[in-house]
Amino acid sequence: MSAAELYQAALKSLAQEASGHGRLDAPGGRALADNPLCGDRVEMEVSLAEGRIAALAHRVQGCLLCRASASAIGRRAPGATPEEVERIAGALQAMLEGSPPPGWDSTWDELAAFAPAQAYRSRHGCVLLPFRALLEALRAARAGVDDGHMSGREQ
């Protein structure tokens, strides 16, 4: 598989859209996730209301895969429950490892664009880092902690 197949138009468009990029005025939870292997860094902020993501924002310093993944989150996560996000993140990881659950991409159809990354195990962390940051920010929001930090290597 070539780099052109990995970095297809759908991923480029998603990364350029940067849905959710920015900051929240008063986040309920925040997390900073780093991938020391490639240098990607994601800061994710969330606010919860009635058990659902009311708002989120992210800032990404990273590759196209990481930016596209964060943009998919910005597009689809508002309104989702933390459990739904955890299920989607697990399904995305399973897809990258070659064993997606049936219908895994029916909720967040943008995630199908990451299928070519299956062949690049070293890039899986780039795709998953924004989800790890979001899950950590959600844990912080539920615990009432406004700043969490994690390393991509720890997850």
N, C-alpha and C positions, 0 to 999 in steps of 0.2 A: 504494500500500500504506500502510496506517495504522500508527501506532505500536502499536496494540493487536494487530495481526497480527504485528509484529516481536516484541513482548514477550508472547508467548503463554504459556499455563499451563505447558507443558512446560519452557520456559526458566526461568520463575519458580521452579518446583519444583526444578529442577536447581541453581539459584543458592542457594536456601534450604537445600538439603541440605548444601552446602559440604563434600562428600566430600573428604577429604585436608587439610582446613584444620588448620593448626597448625605445629609445628616438630618436627624430628628431633633426638634427643639427640646423635647423632654422624653428621652427613651426610658422604657421600663427596664430594659436589659441591653447590655452591650458586650461584645466579645471581639477580641483581636486574635486572628489565626494566622500563623506563619507556616510556610513550607520551606524549611531550610535547604532542601535539596535543589529547588529551582528559584527561590527568592520571591515567590508569590506571597502577598500579604493581603488579608481581607479584614476590614473592620465592619462589623454588622451591628445595627441598632434595631431594636424592636419595641413595640408597645402592644400590650395585650388588652383586650376588652371582652368580657364575657367568654373567656376561654379561647378566643380566636386572635389571630394576628390582626390588629387594627391598623398598624402602620409599620413600615420598615424602611430602612435606608442602609446603603452600603457604600464603602469606598474601597476600591481595589487597586492595588499596584501589582500587576501581574500579566501573565500571558493572555492571549486571545481566549483560550479554553476557560481560564479562570474568570475572565470578564464576562464571557457568554453565559457561564453557569450562574454567576451573580445576577445577571440581567434576567435570566429565566426565573430566578427566585423573586426578583423585583416585580416581575410580571404576574406570577401565579400565587405567591405565598400570602398576600393580603387576603384575609377572610378564612384562611386555613387554620386548623387546630395544630398544636404542636405534634400531636400523634399522627396527623396526616403528613406533616413535613417529615417526620421520622420514617414513616412508611415509604414515602417517595424517595428519600435519601437512600434507604436500604435497597429499594428496587433499582435505583440508578447504579449503586455499587454492584449489585448482582448482574446487571446488564453489562457493565464494564468488565466483569470477570467471566462473561460468556454464558451466564445462566439467568436471564431475566424471567421474572414471574409472568404468567399470562396477563396480558392487558396492562403491563407495568407503565406504559407511556400514554394511556388513554386519558389521564387527568391532566398531565402537563406534557402535551404533545411536542413541545420544543425539545424535550430531552432526547427524542429519537435522533436529533442532529449529532449527538455525542457518540452514536454507535461506532463510527470509524475509530474512535479512541480505544476501542477494545484491543486493537493490535499494538498499542503503545502503552504497555504497563507503566512505564515511567511517567506517563501523563495522567494516569488515573487520579493521582493526588491533586492535580491542577483542577480537574473537573469537580472533585468532591470537597475541596477546601471551603468554598462558600457555604455549602450545606453544613459542614462541621461548624463553621462560625455561626450560622443561623441557629443550629441546635444548641450551641453553648450560650448564645444570647437569650434564647428562649428559657433555658435553665436558669440563667441569671435573673430574668424577668420574673419567673415564678418564685425564685428565692428572695427577691427584693434586693439583689446585688446589681449595681449599675455598671460594673466593669469586670469582665472576665478575660483572661488571656490563656491561650493554648497554642501549642505548636503542632503543626501538621504531622510531625514525626510521632507525637504522643498518641495519635488517634488511630 
